[in-house]
Amino acid sequence: MLFFVMILVVYYESQLDALNLSSSAAARRACNAIAAQVNNMAAAGANASAPLFIPESGLNYTIFVSAANRSVSISYGSGGAGCGISTANVSNGTDYSFFVRRGAMVGNVDGGVVIG
C-alpha cells in the first residue's frame, strides 16, 4: 500500500513539473513573437502598421514593455518570461513603459514603434 502511495505522489509531482514547463514555454513563445513584431516594425519604415499577434496559449498572462530596458516581459501566475527588443524607441503613444492589451495595433510612426 505504501509503495502505491509513493508511486502516486511521484506521478503527481511529475505532472506538476510538466505543466510548469509547458506554461514557461508558452510564455517564452509569446514573448519572442511580440519582440519579433516590435523589431520588424522598427525596421519596416514610416507608416507601417499591423495588428499585434499574441499567440494563444490558454494562459492568463500580462505583457509589459519597457523601452528603457529594451525588453518585453510576460508574467502569469507565479512565473514569467522576458526577452529583448532592438529599439528603445517604443511607446504606447504616451509612455515608454506600459502594459499591452490584447487586440492592440503595432505601427511605425516617424521611426518609432507605437503599440496601442
C-alpha positions in Angstrom: 0.0 0.0 0.0 2.8 2.4 0.9 4.5 1.7 -2.4 1.3 2.5 -4.3 1.0 5.8 -2.5 4.6 6.7 -3.3 4.1 6.0 -6.9 1.0 8.3 -6.9 3.0 11.1 -5.3 5.8 10.8 -7.8 3.3 10.8 -10.7 1.5 13.8 -9.3 4.8 15.7 -8.9 5.9 14.9 -12.4 2.6 16.1 -13.8 3.0 19.5 -12.0 6.6 19.8 -13.4 5.3 19.1 -16.9 2.6 21.7 -16.5 5.0 24.3 -15.2 7.4 23.6 -18.1 4.6 23.9 -20.6 3.5 27.2 -19.2 7.0 28.6 -19.2 7.5 27.5 -22.9 4.2 29.2 -23.9 5.2 32.4 -22.2 8.6 32.3 -23.9 6.9 31.8 -27.3 4.5 34.7 -26.7 7.4 36.9 -25.6 9.5 36.1 -28.6 6.6 36.6 -31.0 5.9 40.1 -29.6 9.5 41.1 -29.6 9.9 39.9 -33.2 6.9 42.1 -34.2 8.3 45.1 -32.5 11.7 44.6 -34.1 10.1 44.1 -37.6 8.0 47.2 -37.2 11.1 49.2 -36.2 12.7 48.2 -39.4 9.6 48.5 -41.6 9.7 52.2 -42.1 7.3 55.1 -41.5 3.5 54.5 -41.6 3.7 50.7 -41.5 1.2 49.1 -39.2 -0.3 45.7 -38.3 -2.4 44.0 -35.6 -0.2 42.8 -32.8 -0.3 39.0 -32.9 -0.2 37.4 -29.5 -0.1 33.5 -29.6 -2.9 31.8 -27.8 -1.7 29.5 -25.1 -4.6 29.2 -22.6 -2.5 31.2 -20.1 -3.9 34.3 -18.4 -0.8 36.5 -18.7 0.1 40.2 -18.8 2.5 41.8 -21.2 4.8 44.7 -20.2 7.1 46.6 -22.5 10.0 48.7 -21.1 11.7 50.9 -23.7 14.5 51.9 -21.3 15.4 48.3 -20.7 14.7 47.3 -24.3 12.6 44.4 -23.1 9.2 42.6 -23.2 8.1 40.8 -20.1 5.3 38.2 -19.9 4.0 37.3 -16.4 1.5 34.7 -15.4 0.6 33.2 -12.0 3.9 32.8 -10.3 6.1 32.6 -13.4 7.1 34.6 -16.4 9.5 35.1 -19.3 11.4 38.0 -20.7 13.1 38.8 -24.0 14.9 41.8 -25.6 13.9 44.1 -28.4 16.2 46.0 -30.7 14.9 49.5 -30.2 14.4 51.8 -27.2 12.1 54.0 -29.3 8.8 52.1 -28.4 5.8 53.5 -26.7 2.1 53.3 -26.4 1.8 56.9 -27.6 2.3 58.5 -24.2 4.5 56.2 -22.0 7.7 54.3 -22.7 6.9 51.6 -20.1 3.5 50.2 -20.4 1.2 47.2 -20.4 0.0 45.8 -23.7 -3.6 44.8 -24.2 -4.9 42.1 -26.5 -6.1 43.4 -29.8 -3.6 46.2 -29.9 -2.1 47.5 -33.1 1.7 48.0 -33.7 2.9 50.7 -36.0 5.9 52.7 -37.1 5.3 56.4 -36.5 8.2 58.6 -37.6 10.7 55.9 -37.0 9.4 54.9 -33.5 7.3 51.9 -32.7 3.8 52.6 -31.2 1.7 49.9 -29.6 -1.8 50.7 -28.8 
